Amino acid sequence: MMKKQNLNGVLGLNTMLLDEQGITRTTKNNQNFLAWDQFVVVREDEKHYYLHVSDLQAMILSKRALEDDRTKEAFQQYYDSHLVPLLEKQN
């Protein structure tokens, strides 16, 4: 079924902006926002962070995109303040 659809707007290049309210994701054709409290499960592996909103929807953040120290530090602050409490609930 996925082969029949044009998924460039979903799977193509995108930009994610993180702030105190949540994450805004912008693609060529679309923009959506997810508040921090909408995430229900957080996972990570060596290459990605997986931020699940439901069983069917998640944001995948590439660790490779955190290129410079400033970006890594900024992400870590949001991770620690908004996602670590969620991780603690999961355990």
WOBELHU-V391206 format. One line per field, one symbol per residue. psi: psi as a letter, one per 30 degrees, with the letter a starting at -180 (. if undefined). A space follows every 10 residues. Layout:
psi: ???
This chain:
psi: eeffljgefe faklkkkkaf ebkkkkaefl klkkleffkf kkllafflkj jkeaffklkj kkfffielee eeeeeeeeee feeeeeeeef .
